[in-house]
Amino acid sequence: MLTDLLMGLSENGLEKLKAAEPAERERLARVMVSAMELGRALLRESPELRRAFGEAHAEFLHHPECRALLAEARRAYEQFGPGGSKEAGRG
């Protein structure tokens, strides 16, 4: 099932989605939100998934081409994270 989904999102399919009507793009957004909610639930439930997720994200620390992105993430955390200057305005 997952393989079929991923293969269906081929480059051609993604280009079609970019050019799709707003209603179709909104439908896709709802599906993606549901998938993200499922992902968060699975992260809460599965130590193995949390470990794999953390390892995949930690991989960025080992590659120089990621330095600018990591610096941007650090600035955002300092601004919006716990104790950050924008913390009071967070929802």
C-alpha positions as CSV (number, residue, x, y, z in Angstrom):
1,M,0.0,0.0,0.0
2,L,2.7,2.5,1.0
3,T,4.8,1.6,-2.1
4,D,1.8,2.2,-4.3
5,L,1.2,5.6,-2.7
6,L,4.9,6.6,-3.1
7,M,5.1,5.4,-6.7
8,G,1.9,7.3,-7.4
9,L,3.6,10.5,-6.3
10,S,5.9,10.4,-9.3
11,E,7.5,13.5,-10.6
12,N,4.7,13.8,-13.2
13,G,2.0,13.3,-10.6
14,L,3.6,16.0,-8.4
15,E,3.7,18.4,-11.3
16,K,0.0,17.8,-11.9
17,L,-0.8,18.4,-8.3
18,K,1.1,21.7,-8.4
19,A,-1.1,22.8,-11.2
20,A,-4.4,21.3,-9.8
21,E,-7.5,23.3,-9.0
22,P,-7.7,24.9,-5.5
23,A,-10.3,22.3,-4.4
24,E,-8.1,19.4,-5.3
25,R,-5.1,21.0,-3.5
26,E,-7.2,21.6,-0.4
27,R,-8.2,17.9,-0.5
28,L,-4.5,17.0,-0.7
29,A,-3.8,19.4,2.2
30,R,-6.4,17.6,4.4
31,V,-4.9,14.2,3.6
32,M,-1.4,15.4,4.4
33,V,-2.6,16.9,7.7
34,S,-4.2,13.5,8.6
35,A,-0.9,11.7,7.7
36,M,1.0,14.1,9.9
37,E,-1.4,13.5,12.8
38,L,-0.9,9.8,12.3
39,G,2.9,10.3,12.3
40,R,2.8,12.2,15.5
41,A,0.6,9.5,17.2
42,L,3.0,6.8,16.0
43,L,6.0,8.8,17.4
44,R,4.3,8.9,20.8
45,E,3.6,5.2,20.7
46,S,6.7,3.7,19.3
47,P,10.2,4.0,20.9
48,E,11.7,2.4,17.7
49,L,10.1,5.0,15.5
50,R,11.3,7.8,17.8
51,R,14.8,6.4,17.7
52,A,14.8,6.1,13.9
53,F,13.3,9.5,13.4
54,G,15.9,11.1,15.7
55,E,18.7,9.2,13.9
56,A,17.5,10.4,10.5
57,H,17.3,14.0,11.6
58,A,20.7,13.8,13.4
59,E,22.3,12.8,10.1
60,F,22.0,16.5,9.1
61,L,24.6,17.3,11.7
62,H,27.2,15.4,9.7
63,H,27.0,17.2,6.4
64,P,28.5,20.6,5.7
65,E,25.9,21.5,3.1
66,C,23.3,21.5,5.9
67,R,25.2,24.2,8.0
68,A,23.1,27.1,6.8
69,L,19.8,25.2,7.5
70,L,21.0,24.2,10.9
71,A,22.0,27.8,11.7
72,E,18.6,29.0,10.7
73,A,16.9,26.3,12.8
74,R,19.0,27.4,15.8
75,R,18.0,31.0,15.3
76,A,14.3,30.1,15.1
77,Y,14.6,27.9,18.3
78,E,16.3,30.8,20.1
79,Q,13.5,33.2,19.0
80,F,10.5,30.9,19.4
81,G,11.6,28.0,21.6
82,P,11.2,27.8,25.4
83,G,12.4,31.1,26.9
84,G,12.7,32.6,23.4
85,S,11.9,36.2,22.7
86,K,8.6,35.4,21.0
87,E,7.5,32.6,23.4
88,A,4.6,34.8,24.8
89,G,3.1,35.2,21.4
90,R,3.0,31.5,20.6
91,G,-0.3,29.7,20.3
